[in-house]
Every structure is written in structure tokens, then in C-alpha cells.
Amino acid sequence: MTVSRLRNSLATLSLMLVVGCAHNPSLNVLGSYFPGWVFCIFVASLLTVALRFLLRRLQLEYQLAPLIVVYPSFAVLLCLTLWLILFGVR
């Protein structure tokens, strides 16, 4: 591979990686802009707490495996789902 072809390939690769930075999901909260992931983590945390109370109320929490793994997994699942719904590819 020649040097110019290698240089062109690296330039193309770097441009392809930078294209993903074109969209910056920010939320305007009382005049201050917050990144979208902060909002998603906050809402997912609240939903996880609500899910915990629901599972305890229905007496299904005892059927879950180690709770120290289950609830963080719920939080990550809810956070990523919110992210895809609110800020996914349009």
C-alpha cells in the first residue's frame, strides 16, 4: 500500500469517527443546558425505585436472583431505553 493511499484511508477513517459528534443532545432546564445522559440516569433511577416498590408490593422480589445485580441491571436497561427513545437516530 502506498503512503498516499494509507494517508487517504486514515483521513477517511478519522472523518467517519468524527461524524458521530454532530448531534449534541442537551436539555434546557431553567436556562441551564444539561447533557441528555444526566436526564436519562435521573429518570431511570426514579423508575428503578418505582419498579422495586411494585415488585415488593406484588411479592415478586423474593424470586429475583441477587438483588445487588438485578436492580443496577434494571437501572441500566431503563437508562439505555430512555436514551434510545428520546435521543435515538431520527
Backbone bond lengths (Angstrom), bond angles and torsions (degrees), N, CA, C in turn:
res aa  C-N    CA-C-N  psi(-1)  N-CA   C-N-CA  omega(-1)  CA-C   N-CA-C  phi
1 M - - - 1.448 - - 1.528 107.42 -
2 T 1.294 116.10 132.21 1.458 119.20 -178.34 1.518 110.14 -76.99
3 V 1.327 114.56 165.04 1.466 120.34 -177.06 1.530 110.61 -66.23
4 S 1.336 117.32 -40.73 1.466 118.95 -178.85 1.537 111.31 -67.14
5 R 1.315 116.69 -36.72 1.458 119.26 178.57 1.529 111.02 -68.02
6 L 1.332 116.24 -39.33 1.461 120.58 176.73 1.526 110.61 -64.01
7 R 1.329 117.40 -41.69 1.458 122.05 179.12 1.530 110.27 -63.49
8 N 1.323 116.75 -42.61 1.469 120.29 178.44 1.530 111.58 -65.33
9 S 1.305 116.97 -38.26 1.463 120.76 178.69 1.523 110.97 -65.73
10 L 1.327 117.30 -42.10 1.466 120.86 178.25 1.524 111.44 -66.66
11 A 1.324 117.21 -38.70 1.464 120.37 177.93 1.524 110.61 -64.81
12 T 1.312 116.76 -42.03 1.465 120.67 178.58 1.528 110.82 -64.41
13 L 1.313 117.31 -43.26 1.461 121.21 178.88 1.521 111.25 -62.47
14 S 1.324 117.42 -43.43 1.465 119.82 -179.60 1.522 111.22 -66.29
15 L 1.335 118.05 -37.02 1.461 120.32 176.50 1.523 111.62 -66.31
16 M 1.314 117.21 -36.58 1.457 120.18 178.60 1.534 110.98 -66.07
17 L 1.317 117.42 -33.89 1.461 120.42 179.22 1.525 112.04 -74.60
18 V 1.326 117.62 -31.91 1.461 121.48 -177.71 1.524 111.92 -79.32
19 V 1.302 118.75 -20.98 1.458 122.22 -178.45 1.525 110.81 -60.30
20 G 1.311 118.28 -31.80 1.455 121.48 -179.94 1.514 113.78 -67.04
21 C 1.319 118.23 -12.77 1.463 122.15 -179.01 1.527 112.48 -89.85
22 A 1.306 118.82 7.45 1.459 121.26 -175.39 1.525 111.97 -72.33
23 H 1.313 119.06 -29.41 1.460 122.69 -175.94 1.518 109.61 -108.79
24 N 1.326 116.44 123.14 1.452 121.52 179.51 1.521 108.28 -115.50
25 P 1.333 118.99 98.98 1.465 120.15 -178.05 1.522 111.21 -74.42
26 S 1.317 116.03 106.45 1.455 122.05 177.54 1.518 109.02 -124.38
27 L 1.314 115.27 149.29 1.455 121.46 179.41 1.513 109.32 -114.47
28 N 1.308 117.22 134.73 1.454 121.71 177.67 1.525 108.46 -88.41
29 V 1.326 116.46 110.51 1.460 122.22 178.90 1.523 107.40 -118.69
30 L 1.326 115.65 105.07 1.463 122.79 -179.86 1.530 111.83 52.89
31 G 1.304 117.07 42.63 1.457 122.00 176.27 1.507 115.06 85.68
32 S 1.303 118.49 -3.50 1.462 122.20 179.43 1.524 108.57 -113.28
33 Y 1.320 116.30 132.46 1.461 120.14 -177.53 1.527 110.82 -90.51
34 F 1.313 116.21 126.74 1.449 122.77 177.86 1.523 108.72 -112.94
35 P 1.324 117.33 143.62 1.464 118.14 175.04 1.524 110.53 -65.55
36 G 1.309 115.82 150.69 1.452 120.89 -176.46 1.510 114.03 -63.02
37 W 1.338 117.23 -30.26 1.462 119.18 -177.73 1.519 111.47 -67.93
38 V 1.348 118.37 -29.75 1.467 120.47 178.01 1.530 109.15 -64.83
39 F 1.319 116.39 -43.77 1.458 120.93 177.70 1.519 111.04 -61.80
40 C 1.330 116.87 -43.94 1.465 120.66 -179.00 1.527 111.59 -64.12
41 I 1.317 117.80 -41.18 1.473 120.68 178.49 1.523 110.65 -64.94
42 F 1.319 116.77 -42.38 1.463 120.52 -179.31 1.529 111.08 -62.89
43 V 1.315 116.88 -48.95 1.465 120.51 -179.11 1.529 110.74 -66.55
44 A 1.332 117.38 -39.40 1.467 120.11 178.94 1.527 110.88 -64.75
45 S 1.309 117.76 -35.48 1.471 120.46 177.01 1.526 110.71 -64.52
46 L 1.321 116.02 -44.36 1.467 119.31 177.98 1.531 111.68 -63.75
47 L 1.321 116.47 -40.94 1.463 119.96 178.49 1.529 112.12 -66.85
48 T 1.321 117.06 -34.03 1.459 120.28 177.82 1.528 110.87 -67.27
49 V 1.326 116.95 -40.16 1.466 120.33 177.00 1.524 109.87 -64.47
50 A 1.331 116.74 -42.44 1.467 120.01 177.82 1.528 110.75 -63.70
51 L 1.320 117.36 -39.31 1.466 121.41 177.83 1.529 110.72 -64.36
52 R 1.328 116.71 -38.27 1.469 119.89 177.96 1.528 110.81 -62.70
53 F 1.334 116.63 -45.28 1.461 119.35 178.76 1.532 111.43 -64.54
54 L 1.313 116.89 -36.94 1.460 120.41 177.85 1.528 111.26 -65.49
55 L 1.316 117.00 -43.87 1.463 120.36 179.42 1.530 111.53 -65.91
56 R 1.324 117.02 -37.05 1.467 119.46 177.23 1.522 110.92 -68.72
57 R 1.332 115.71 -39.23 1.470 119.88 -179.68 1.527 110.95 -64.48
58 L 1.338 116.40 -38.61 1.461 120.69 179.30 1.528 112.61 -84.53
59 Q 1.317 116.99 1.24 1.464 124.79 -179.50 1.526 112.07 57.21
60 L 1.316 115.97 42.70 1.464 121.66 177.87 1.532 112.20 -108.80
61 E 1.325 117.15 -6.38 1.453 119.86 -176.39 1.527 111.97 -66.04
62 Y 1.299 117.37 -31.35 1.462 120.27 -177.98 1.525 111.92 -67.82
63 Q 1.333 118.14 -18.86 1.464 121.16 -179.90 1.536 112.58 -83.52
64 L 1.302 116.66 -11.03 1.463 120.14 -179.76 1.523 109.83 -78.55
65 A 1.314 115.50 149.02 1.469 121.53 -178.81 1.536 109.80 -68.00
66 P 1.298 121.28 -142.05 1.469 119.40 -179.95 1.537 110.69 -66.41
67 L 1.318 115.14 119.29 1.462 120.63 -175.16 1.523 112.22 -63.65
68 I 1.324 117.04 -26.19 1.457 120.44 -179.95 1.535 111.56 -68.22
69 V 1.315 116.63 -17.55 1.468 121.57 176.23 1.530 110.69 -99.93
70 V 1.309 116.93 -35.53 1.466 121.60 -172.97 1.534 111.63 -68.76
71 Y 1.330 117.80 -49.23 1.457 119.13 -174.92 1.526 113.67 -70.12
72 P 1.324 120.78 -40.07 1.471 117.92 172.07 1.533 112.63 -62.48
73 S 1.326 116.56 -32.79 1.468 119.41 176.71 1.521 110.78 -66.62
74 F 1.326 116.98 -40.29 1.461 119.91 174.76 1.528 110.62 -61.01
75 A 1.325 116.72 -42.98 1.462 120.68 -178.84 1.530 111.26 -62.47
76 V 1.328 117.11 -43.80 1.463 120.50 179.14 1.521 110.34 -66.14
77 L 1.323 117.22 -42.67 1.456 121.10 178.66 1.528 111.29 -59.78
78 L 1.315 116.59 -46.42 1.457 120.23 -179.83 1.525 111.76 -67.17
79 C 1.324 117.04 -39.29 1.463 120.99 179.66 1.527 111.21 -63.53
80 L 1.315 116.87 -47.04 1.470 119.88 -179.01 1.527 111.48 -69.32
81 T 1.321 117.20 -33.87 1.457 120.15 176.80 1.527 110.62 -66.07
82 L 1.323 116.51 -44.36 1.465 120.07 176.28 1.524 111.25 -60.52
83 W 1.322 115.97 -42.80 1.462 120.38 179.68 1.528 110.71 -59.21
84 L 1.318 116.60 -45.25 1.466 119.80 -179.46 1.525 111.68 -67.40
85 I 1.330 117.53 -37.68 1.454 120.59 -179.48 1.536 110.64 -69.40
86 L 1.327 116.94 -45.88 1.451 120.35 -174.24 1.524 114.13 -83.34
87 F 1.338 117.12 -38.64 1.454 120.17 -172.13 1.520 113.29 -123.34
88 G 1.317 117.53 16.76 1.451 121.22 -178.74 1.525 112.42 -67.35
89 V 1.292 114.94 178.08 1.463 120.54 -179.05 1.524 109.46 -64.48
90 R 1.300 115.07 133.03 1.468 119.88 -178.18 1.486 110.19 -118.38
